Each structure stands twice: as structure tokens, then as C-alpha cells.
Amino acid sequence: MEGNAQDFLTTVETKLKNFSKKVKIKGFRAGKVPLSMLRQQHEKKFCVETIHELVAEALKKYLDENTLNIVGAPQYNEKASYIDFENHCFYYQFDVPLYTDYNLLIDTSVKVEDYVVNTIEQEVLTREISHLREKYGKKEEELSVTPVSHLYGQLTHALDNFSMPFVLSMATLKKSVHPKFLSLEKGGLVDIPNLKDIFLQIADIPGYLLRAIPAKVFLSTIPLQFSIKKIQKITLANFDIDFFKKVLPYHTIQSSEVFESTLESMLLKQALQDAQISLEKRIQKDLIQIANIGIPEEFLLKQMQKEAKNHPLNKKKYLDTVCWHIIVKNLAKEQNIHVSDDEMKNKLKEHMVQYYKSHNIAIDDQVQKNIEIAVMKTFTGDQQNNLQDIKQKLLQDKVFAYIQKHITLKKVLLSYQKFYQKFNQNV
């Protein structure tokens, strides 16, 4: 975009006059500062401000009036742009990255396996009960790591300052990685390039961990780092009614059979949720491959560098993420799929209720009132940016629901352990 004096000087003059009415300068009465003085001191500032407003408006109009396959936002070309204050003219250039046209039919020709977890192996229940007995057992501090230690610490990653508490049991790790940990003391650090490479079984990787780690961290080639904060030896808790109450405080359980049955139901419920995640991941992978969207290489590399903050990302996986956002956006537009404010409010309330429940806080009238107030503040205050993540997730869920309704899903029955072997590979 280019412009000259007639495009912006009138607006600049108006801004200067309005500014002169309220500016206070020592030696002059309010509103009596000479316009010539203000023009000398502030004209450039108002010129830049006005030109930026004109450019933003013109760019928006151009994008609204033209149907373009834009990926990301238009990139301001600083080197090619300029403002000539002496001749009262300007030239702004934006590079608009475009993706290639693609043809993606969402119909029964798209076939994806839909995993259904219908049984849990006894060894899985035994291992889960053992983990719970460790959790509620007697804990004794140790000075250094041994083959039976439990390590409490922080799992971190350089990207986006990711950090979360993490507990490792040496008994669940492969013997080949034991030397990395053995004899370490509090404060010790261990690099973990790939979580799947350190556990004895895929099922030993906590599901909450896979769900908590951001996609960007998974895409990165930089390893995770585990810092040891505490080392303990644990004596298993007795397998009795007191133990049942600690593990499942909202259930009345009087026998080991009922405890195992309740635990099995809970594990199956979690597996069903993870099966949906797995299904979405595989649908996403297949549709990206079918669409075969072309993304400008220069744009892709710039965005990777910008988002990773100079930490390397996996280019192929990052490209898939960009392509998937394009597919979701276009499908939502084509099928008139949108997210309402009420839907966002309800999802926000749901998150808050889950937070209170996870901290064993009863959801009484006062807590409900607090939740309502917090939701309203989020919608009207300075936290509205947080809503974009919720809106994007809800939109993606709706798009997935549409896709699943129109493609061919083949039910595949799996045991708990076999499902999680597939699940962790997909995630």
C-alpha cells in the first residue's frame, strides 16, 4: 500500500488540534500552546499513528474483499516499507503467505479403525493396585537412587518454559536406563529424549503425562529433563478396607473383589476417553495426507523459528499441525460450524468444576457462585485471550463430530494393554 499527503495530513492536523486543547506545557496556559510548536515536536508521531491506522484498515478491507488461501497472518516487510516525512508519502509492503488449493471429500471413502476397549488384563489390574499401594505406603527418605527408589521431581523442557511435577518408579524403567539414574542424589538431572524408550512397558507411561505435555514439546528435538527433588523408599500399604477408603473415598467398599471391579470400571472409562483421542489423531493424520496441502517453505521456516523461540522443531510434524488448522477452519466455514459464547462459558465452568473436584472441594452454592463470577470476569476482563484456546478446542471437537458422522469407522475390539500399545504410538 502507498499513499501521499492527501491521505493522512488532514487527520494528522485534526489530531494535533485536539491534542493542543488538552496538553499542558510549562509557560503556557491550557489550550494556548502554539500549534507550530506542537507540530514541530509531535507531527511525526501522529503521522506514524495515522498511517498505521490507514494501513491496518486497508489491509483488512483487501483481505475481506478477496478470497485468498491465507496461512497465518500477512507478514510486514520492514525492509521494503518506508515513510518519507519530507515529501509526505509512504509505502508499506506485506507478504501474504498462501497455501495451495486442495480437494478433500469427507465421505465413506475415508476409512479409519475405531478402537473399543472391552477387557482389562489381570496383570494390568495387579500393576495398578501395586502402584496405588506404593502411593499410599510408608515412605522413607533415601540419600541416593537405588533400583527400588521412587523419584519425585520436575519434568521440564526449554520450549515455552514447560514444567510439571512428575514421579518415577525405578521398578517401571528398563534396566538399560538404570545407569542414568543410579547413585544420583537430590538435585540430579537426567535427560529423557523419548519417554517410550525408558519404560519397561508402554502401559507404564502415565496417560495424564501424555495429555499434559504440549504438542510443541512433543514436536521438539530437544530432550525433556527430569530434575530429582526427593528420593524415597516405599513400603507397600496393606491391601485392606482402610486402603480402599483412601483410594476411593467416595465409594463404600468392603472387599477386594468390589475394589478390583470398581477400579476396572474406572480404568475402562479412562481408556474410552483415550480411545477417542487416538481416533481423532488417526483421522487427522489420514485427512492431512489426503489433502496434501502445499505450504510456502519460507513461511514455514519463519513460523517455526518464531514459535519455537530458536529451539528446533520437527518440521514434518509442525507442517502437519499447520495443515490441520487449515482443514478445521475451512470445514467449519463450509459446514457453518461455530462456537457460541454460551458454549464457551459452559466449558469454562466445566474446567473450574473439575479443578475444585481434583482438590477435593465440595461444589456447594458458594463455590457455584464463585465459578459464575470467575466466568464473567474472564469474558469481560483482560483474560479474554484465554478463551481462544477453549473456543479452538470446542470448534475442533465439533468438526471431529461432523467428520466421524460422514466417514467409515470400523470397530476394532482390543484389550486394555493392546489398546495402549497402539495409543502411545499414535499420540
C-alpha positions in Angstrom: 0.0 0.0 0.0 1.2 3.5 -0.8 -0.2 7.0 0.0 0.6 10.7 0.0 -0.2 13.9 1.9 -3.9 14.0 1.0 -4.4 10.5 2.5 -3.3 11.4 6.0 -2.3 15.0 6.7 -5.9 16.2 7.3 -6.3 13.6 10.0 -2.9 14.4 11.5 -3.8 18.1 11.7 -7.1 17.3 13.4 -5.2 15.1 16.0 -2.7 18.0 16.6 -5.6 20.4 17.2 -7.3 18.1 19.6 -4.0 17.4 21.4 -3.4 21.2 21.7 -6.6 21.6 23.7 -5.6 19.2 26.5 -1.8 19.3 26.5 -0.1 21.0 29.4 3.3 22.6 28.9 5.1 24.8 31.4 4.9 28.5 30.4 1.6 28.2 28.5 -2.0 28.3 29.6 -4.0 25.1 28.9 -5.2 25.1 25.3 -2.9 28.0 24.3 0.3 26.1 23.3 1.2 27.3 19.7 0.2 24.7 17.1 3.5 25.3 15.3 5.4 24.2 18.4 3.3 21.0 18.8 3.7 20.3 15.1 7.4 20.5 15.3 7.5 18.2 18.4 4.7 15.7 17.7 3.8 15.7 14.0 5.9 12.7 13.2 4.3 10.7 16.0 0.8 11.5 14.7 1.8 10.8 11.1 3.1 7.3 12.0 0.0 6.6 14.1 -2.4 7.8 11.4 -0.5 5.9 8.6 -0.6 2.7 10.7 -4.4 3.1 11.1 -4.8 3.6 7.4 -2.7 0.6 6.5 -4.5 -1.6 9.0 -7.9 -0.6 7.6 -6.8 -1.0 4.0 -5.2 -4.4 4.7 -8.4 -5.6 6.4 -10.5 -4.4 3.5 -8.3 -6.1 1.0 -8.5 -9.4 2.8 -12.3 -9.2 3.3 -12.9 -8.4 -0.4 -10.5 -11.1 -1.8 -10.9 -14.9 -1.3 -7.4 -16.0 -0.5 -5.9 -19.2 0.8 -4.0 -17.3 3.6 -1.9 -19.4 6.0 -1.1 -17.5 9.2 -1.1 -13.7 9.1 0.2 -11.3 6.5 3.9 -10.6 7.1 5.0 -7.0 7.3 8.1 -6.5 5.0 10.1 -3.9 7.0 12.9 -3.7 4.5 10.6 -2.8 1.6 8.5 -0.3 3.6 9.1 3.3 4.4 7.7 6.7 5.4 9.1 9.8 3.7 8.3 12.6 6.1 9.9 15.2 4.0 7.7 14.5 0.9 4.7 13.3 3.0 4.3 9.9 1.4 4.6 6.3 2.5 4.9 2.8 1.1 4.0 -0.4 3.1 4.5 -3.9 1.8 3.1 -7.1 3.2 4.0 -10.6 2.1 0.8 -12.7 2.2 1.7 -16.5 2.5 -0.8 -18.7 0.6 -1.4 -22.4 0.7 -2.3 -24.4 -2.4 -5.8 -25.3 -3.3 -6.8 -28.8 -2.1 -9.7 -31.2 -2.6 -10.8 -33.1 0.5 -14.0 -35.1 0.4 -15.4 -36.1 3.9 -17.3 -39.3 2.9 -17.4 -43.0 3.4 -14.3 -43.5 1.2 -12.3 -42.4 4.2 -11.9 -45.5 6.4 -10.5 -45.4 10.0 -10.3 -48.1 12.7 -12.3 -47.2 15.8 -10.7 -48.9 18.8 -13.1 -50.2 21.5 -11.5 -51.4 24.8 -13.7 -54.2 26.2 -11.4 -56.1 28.6 -8.6 -55.4 31.1 -5.9 -58.0 31.6 -5.4 -59.2 35.2 -1.8 -58.2 35.1 -2.8 -54.6 34.4 -5.1 -54.6 37.5 -2.3 -56.1 39.6 0.2 -53.5 38.4 -2.3 -50.7 39.0 -3.0 -51.9 42.5 0.7 -52.2 43.2 1.2 -48.5 42.1 -1.6 -47.5 44.4 -0.2 -49.4 47.3 3.1 -47.6 46.6 1.4 -44.3 46.6 -0.3 -44.8 49.9 2.5 -46.8 51.5 5.1 -45.9 54.1 7.7 -43.6 52.7 11.3 -43.2 53.9 13.9 -40.7 52.6 16.9 -42.0 50.8 20.2 -40.2 50.0 20.7 -41.6 46.5 18.8 -43.5 43.9 18.7 -47.3 44.2 17.0 -49.9 41.9 13.8 -49.8 44.0 13.7 -46.0 44.6 10.8 -43.7 43.9 11.9 -40.3 42.5 9.9 -37.2 42.9 10.8 -34.2 40.8 10.1 -31.8 38.0 9.8 -32.7 34.3 10.8 -29.6 32.2 11.5 -28.6 28.7 13.2 -25.5 27.3 10.4 -24.8 24.9 7.6 -22.5 26.3 9.1 -22.9 29.8 7.1 -26.2 30.1 7.3 -27.7 33.7 5.2 -30.2 35.6 5.6 -32.4 38.7 6.5 -36.0 37.9 7.0 -39.2 39.8 9.2 -42.0 38.6 9.3 -45.5 40.0 12.6 -47.3 39.2 10.8 -50.6 39.0 8.9 -49.4 35.9 12.1 -48.4 34.0 14.1 -50.5 31.6 17.3 -51.9 33.1 19.3 -50.3 30.3 18.4 -46.8 31.5 19.1 -47.6 35.2 22.7 -46.4 35.0 21.4 -42.9 34.1 19.7 -42.7 37.5 21.5 -45.0 39.9 23.6 -43.2 42.6 22.1 -39.8 41.7 21.3 -37.6 44.7 18.7 -34.8 45.2 19.3 -32.1 42.6 20.4 -34.7 40.0 19.4 -34.1 36.3 18.5 -36.7 33.7 17.8 -36.1 30.0 14.9 -38.0 28.5 14.9 -37.8 24.7 11.9 -40.1 24.3 9.5 -41.3 27.1 8.7 -44.5 25.3 12.4 -45.5 25.4 12.8 -45.6 29.2 9.7 -47.5 30.4 9.5 -51.3 30.5 6.1 -51.3 29.0 4.2 -48.7 27.0 1.3 -49.0 29.5 3.6 -47.8 32.3 3.7 -44.3 30.8 1.1 -42.3 32.7 -1.8 -41.2 30.5 -2.0 -37.9 32.3 1.6 -37.2 31.3 0.9 -37.7 27.6 -2.1 -35.5 27.8 -0.4 -32.7 29.8 2.7 -32.3 27.6 2.0 -29.7 24.9 2.2 -30.6 21.3 5.1 -28.2 20.7 7.2 -30.1 23.3 6.5 -33.4 21.6 7.5 -31.9 18.2 10.8 -30.6 19.6 14.1 -32.5 19.1 15.4 -31.2 22.4 15.0 -33.8 25.2 12.9 -33.4 28.3 14.8 -33.0 31.5 13.9 -34.6 34.9 15.3 -32.9 38.0 15.2 -35.0 41.2 13.7 -33.2 44.2 13.2 -36.1 46.5 14.2 -39.8 46.7 12.2 -42.3 48.7 12.0 -46.0 49.6 8.3 -47.1 49.9 6.8 -50.0 51.9 3.6 -51.1 50.3 0.3 -50.2 52.0 -1.8 -53.1 53.4 -4.5 -54.2 51.0 -7.4 -53.7 53.3 -10.5 -51.6 53.9 -8.5 -48.6 55.1 -6.6 -48.7 51.9 -9.8 -48.9 49.9 -11.2 -45.8 51.6 -8.0 -43.8 50.9 -8.0 -44.8 47.2 -11.8 -44.4 46.6 -13.1 -42.1 49.3 -16.5 -41.6 47.6 -17.2 -45.4 47.4 -18.2 -47.8 50.1 -16.1 -50.9 49.5 -15.9 -53.8 51.9 -14.0 -56.4 49.8 -11.1 -56.8 47.5 -13.4 -58.1 44.8 -15.5 -55.0 44.8 -12.4 -52.8 44.9 -10.9 -54.5 41.8 -14.3 -54.3 40.0 -14.6 -50.6 40.7 -11.0 -49.9 39.7 -11.6 -51.9 36.5 -14.6 -49.7 35.6 -12.6 -46.5 36.2 -9.7 -47.8 34.0 -12.1 -48.7 31.2 -13.8 -45.3 31.4 -10.4 -43.6 31.0 -9.5 -46.0 28.2 -12.7 -45.0 26.3 -11.6 -41.3 26.6 -8.2 -42.1 25.3 -9.7 -44.2 22.5 -11.4 -41.1 21.3 -8.1 -39.2 21.4 -6.5 -41.9 19.4 -9.3 -41.9 16.8 -9.0 -38.2 16.4 -5.3 -38.4 15.9 -5.6 -41.1 13.2 -8.4 -39.2 11.4 -6.2 -36.1 11.5 -3.2 -38.0 10.0 -5.3 -39.5 7.2 -7.0 -36.3 6.2 -3.8 -34.3 6.2 -2.3 -37.0 3.9 -5.3 -36.9 1.5 -5.5 -33.1 1.4 -1.7 -32.8 0.6 -1.7 -29.0 1.2 1.3 -27.1 0.0 2.7 -24.5 2.4 5.3 -21.9 1.4 8.7 -23.1 2.7 9.9 -19.7 3.7 6.8 -19.0 5.7 7.0 -22.4 7.4 10.6 -21.9 8.5 9.9 -18.4 9.8 7.0 -19.5 11.8 8.9 -22.5 13.2 11.7 -20.2 14.3 9.2 -17.7 15.8 7.1 -20.2 17.7 10.0 -22.3 18.9 11.9 -19.3 20.1 15.1 -20.6 18.5 14.6 -24.2 19.8 14.4 -26.7 16.9 11.0 -28.3 16.0 10.3 -31.4 13.9 9.5 -29.8 10.5 7.2 -32.6 9.3 5.1 -32.6 12.4 4.9 -28.9 12.5 3.8 -28.8 8.9 1.0 -31.3 9.8 -0.1 -29.0 12.6 -0.4 -26.1 10.3 -2.3 -28.1 7.6 -4.7 -29.4 10.2 -5.6 -25.9 11.4 -6.4 -25.1 7.7 -8.6 -28.1 7.3 -10.5 -27.4 10.6 -11.0 -23.7 9.7 -12.3 -24.5 6.2 -14.6 -27.3 7.2 -16.1 -25.2 9.9 -16.8 -22.4 7.4 -18.2 -24.8 4.7 -20.5 -26.6 7.1 -21.4 -23.5 9.1 -19.9 -24.9 12.3 -19.4 -22.3 15.0 -19.0 -21.9 18.8 -21.3 -19.7 20.8 -20.4 -17.7 23.9 -22.7 -19.9 26.0 -20.8 -23.0 24.9 -17.5 -21.4 25.9 -19.0 -20.3 29.3 -20.2 -23.9 29.9 -16.9 -25.4 29.0 -15.1 -22.9 31.3 -17.4 -23.8 34.1 -16.7 -27.5 33.5 -13.0 -26.8 33.7 -13.4 -25.0 37.0 -15.7 -27.7 38.5 -13.0 -30.3 37.6 -10.4 -28.2 39.3 -12.4 -28.0 42.5 -13.1 -31.7 42.5 -9.5 -32.6 41.9 -8.7 -30.6 45.1 -11.5 -32.4 47.0 -13.5 -29.2 47.3 -17.3 -29.8 47.5 -19.3 -27.9 44.8 -21.8 -26.1 47.1 -23.8 -22.9 46.4 -20.9 -20.6 47.4 -18.5 -22.4 45.1 -21.0 -22.3 42.3 -21.4 -18.6 42.8 -17.6 -18.1 42.7 -17.4 -20.1 39.5 -20.1 -17.8 37.9 -18.2 -14.7 39.0 -14.9 -16.1 37.6 -16.5 -17.0 34.3 -18.0 -13.5 33.9 -14.6 -11.9 34.7 -12.9 -14.0 32.1 -15.4 -12.9 29.5 -15.3 -9.2 30.4 -11.8 -8.7 31.8 -8.3 -8.9 30.4 -8.2 -12.7 30.3 -10.2 -13.0 27.1 -7.2 -14.3 25.3 -7.5 -17.5 27.4 -10.9 -18.1 25.8 -9.3 -18.5 22.3 -7.9 -21.9 23.4 -11.3 -23.0 24.7 -13.0 -21.8 21.5 -10.5 -23.6 19.2 -10.9 -26.8 21.2 -14.7 -26.7 21.0 -14.6 -25.9 17.3 -12.2 -28.8 16.7 -14.5 -31.1 18.7 -17.5 -30.1 16.5 -15.5 -30.6 13.3 -14.4 -34.0 14.5 -18.0 -34.9 15.3 -19.0 -33.9 11.8 -16.2 -35.9 10.2 -16.9 -39.1 12.3 -20.6 -38.9 11.2 -19.7 -38.9 7.5 -16.7 -41.3 7.2 -16.5 -45.1 7.6 -15.5 -46.2 11.1 -14.6 -49.8 11.6 -15.0 -51.1 15.2 -11.9 -53.0 16.5 -12.2 -54.7 19.9 -9.0 -54.6 21.9 -7.8 -55.4 25.4 -6.6 -52.6 27.6 -3.0 -53.4 27.2 -3.1 -53.9 23.4 -5.0 -50.7 23.0 -2.4 -48.6 25.0 0.4 -50.1 22.9 -1.4 -48.6 19.9 -2.5 -45.4 21.7 1.0 -44.4 22.8 2.4 -45.0 19.3 -0.3 -42.7 17.8 0.0 -40.0 20.5 
